Amino acid sequence: MTAKTTMTTKTLRETADALIAATNAFDVDTTLTLFTPNAVIDDPSTGHRFDGHAGIRDYVERYFVGYHTVTRFLSIEMTGETRARLRVDFTGDFGHEIGLLDISVDAHGLITRIDADLE
């Protein structure tokens, strides 16, 4: 895929599905392969921003593995050429939440940023 290639809903959905599958399997290493090395997850519900692979590893281990979080895809809406908003259902040791994930990807489909929030 070249930088000029427009992302499609299908491409971003495939990235989202891969992310959900990896986190649902509690597979931190596979999850990290979906992100660029300098990616960021900003999640105000945790009170933290997570930078780079080390930060993202901490996020996944703490909030997915640690809370036995299972994510279910609900919907996707394209918000830009390389961005989409996912609506997901989270269940785990914390209970149940509906989340919004604004995902940005690079030209190769790797995640560069996720802005997470709860509905």
C-alpha positions in Angstrom: 0.0 0.0 0.0 1.4 3.4 -0.9 1.0 6.6 1.0 -1.4 7.9 -1.6 -3.7 4.9 -1.2 -6.9 5.8 0.5 -7.8 3.7 3.5 -11.1 2.0 3.2 -13.6 1.0 5.9 -12.6 -2.6 5.1 -8.9 -1.9 5.8 -9.6 -0.2 9.0 -12.1 -2.8 10.1 -9.4 -5.5 9.4 -7.0 -3.6 11.7 -9.7 -3.2 14.3 -10.6 -6.9 14.1 -6.9 -7.9 14.5 -6.6 -5.6 17.5 -9.7 -7.0 19.2 -8.6 -10.6 18.5 -5.1 -10.0 19.9 -6.4 -8.3 23.1 -9.2 -10.8 23.6 -6.5 -13.6 23.4 -4.4 -11.6 25.9 -1.6 -11.8 23.4 0.4 -8.7 24.2 3.2 -9.4 21.7 0.8 -9.8 18.7 -1.0 -6.6 19.9 2.2 -4.7 19.7 2.8 -5.8 16.1 -0.3 -3.8 15.1 1.3 -0.5 16.3 4.1 1.7 15.0 7.0 2.0 17.4 6.0 5.5 18.4 2.3 5.0 18.6 0.2 6.6 21.4 -2.9 5.5 23.3 -4.6 8.3 25.1 -7.2 7.0 27.5 -8.7 9.6 29.8 -10.8 6.9 31.6 -7.5 5.6 33.0 -6.0 9.0 33.6 -3.0 8.2 31.5 -1.4 8.4 28.1 0.7 5.5 26.9 3.6 6.2 24.6 5.4 3.7 22.3 5.6 0.0 22.5 6.6 0.1 26.2 3.6 2.2 27.1 1.2 0.2 25.0 2.5 -3.1 26.6 1.8 -1.6 30.0 -1.7 -0.5 28.9 -2.6 -3.9 27.4 -1.2 -5.8 30.4 -2.9 -3.6 32.9 -6.3 -3.0 31.4 -6.9 -6.0 29.2 -4.9 -8.9 30.7 -5.2 -7.6 34.3 -9.0 -7.0 34.1 -9.7 -10.0 31.8 -11.3 -7.5 29.4 -13.1 -9.0 26.4 -14.0 -6.6 23.6 -16.8 -7.0 21.1 -17.0 -4.9 17.9 -20.2 -2.9 17.6 -19.7 -0.4 14.7 -17.2 1.6 12.7 -17.4 5.0 11.2 -14.7 6.6 8.9 -13.7 10.0 10.3 -10.9 10.7 7.9 -8.8 9.1 5.2 -6.8 7.1 7.7 -9.0 7.4 10.8 -12.1 5.7 12.1 -14.2 5.7 15.2 -15.0 2.3 16.6 -17.8 1.6 19.0 -17.0 -1.4 21.2 -18.5 -3.4 24.1 -16.1 -4.1 26.9 -16.7 -6.7 29.6 -14.4 -7.9 32.4 -13.6 -7.8 36.1 -14.7 -4.2 36.1 -18.2 -4.9 34.8 -19.5 -3.6 31.5 -18.8 -0.5 29.5 -19.3 0.8 25.9 -16.2 2.4 24.5 -15.2 4.6 21.6 -11.8 4.2 20.0 -10.7 6.8 17.5 -8.0 4.9 15.6 -5.4 6.5 13.3 -3.3 4.3 11.0 -0.3 4.9 8.8 0.0 4.0 5.1 0.8 0.4 6.0 -2.2 0.0 8.2 -0.3 0.1 11.5 -1.9 2.0 14.3 -0.3 5.3 15.1 -2.7 6.6 17.7 -5.8 5.6 19.6 -7.9 8.1 21.5 -10.1 6.0 23.8 -13.1 7.1 25.7 -16.2 5.7 27.3 -19.8 6.5 26.3 
